[in-house]
Amino acid sequence: MSFELLEHLESKVQQAVETIELLKMELDDLKEKNKTLTDELAVTRENKQALLDENAKIKEEQDKWQERLRLLLGKIDDVKPFD
């Protein structure tokens, strides 16, 4: 009877070892996916910052153009009509 128990225990140990090996493989896969996603996130953040910088520059240019237009319109308003 103890031989059967020993065989049963050995079978359970083997199953545990196989499960651990599968979990290690899954963990390695997840670590690789995590690294890939972390790298993609870094690139996305860089792209976002570049877009924010470009947007700020464009808004600044727009403000300058609006100010120039206001000045020109003000000059037009200052022109006296012909009598």
MOBEL-V402023 format. One record per backbone hydrogen bond with DSSP energy under -0.5 kcal/mol. NH is the residue of the N-H (numbers start at 1). CO is the residue of the C=O. If there is no record, write none. Layout:
BEGIN
nh=NH co=CO
nh=NH co=CO
END
This chain:
BEGIN
nh=5 co=1
nh=6 co=2
nh=7 co=3
nh=8 co=4
nh=9 co=5
nh=10 co=6
nh=11 co=7
nh=12 co=8
nh=13 co=9
nh=14 co=10
nh=15 co=11
nh=16 co=12
nh=17 co=13
nh=18 co=14
nh=19 co=15
nh=20 co=16
nh=21 co=17
nh=22 co=18
nh=23 co=19
nh=24 co=20
nh=25 co=21
nh=26 co=22
nh=27 co=23
nh=28 co=24
nh=29 co=25
nh=30 co=26
nh=31 co=27
nh=32 co=28
nh=33 co=29
nh=34 co=30
nh=35 co=31
nh=36 co=32
nh=37 co=33
nh=38 co=34
nh=39 co=35
nh=40 co=36
nh=41 co=37
nh=42 co=38
nh=43 co=39
nh=44 co=40
nh=45 co=41
nh=46 co=42
nh=47 co=43
nh=48 co=44
nh=49 co=45
nh=50 co=46
nh=51 co=47
nh=52 co=48
nh=53 co=49
nh=54 co=50
nh=55 co=51
nh=56 co=52
nh=57 co=53
nh=58 co=54
nh=59 co=55
nh=60 co=56
nh=61 co=57
nh=62 co=58
nh=63 co=59
nh=64 co=60
nh=65 co=61
nh=66 co=62
nh=67 co=63
nh=68 co=64
nh=69 co=65
nh=70 co=66
nh=71 co=67
nh=72 co=68
nh=73 co=69
nh=74 co=70
nh=75 co=71
nh=76 co=72
nh=77 co=73
nh=78 co=74
nh=79 co=75
nh=79 co=76
END
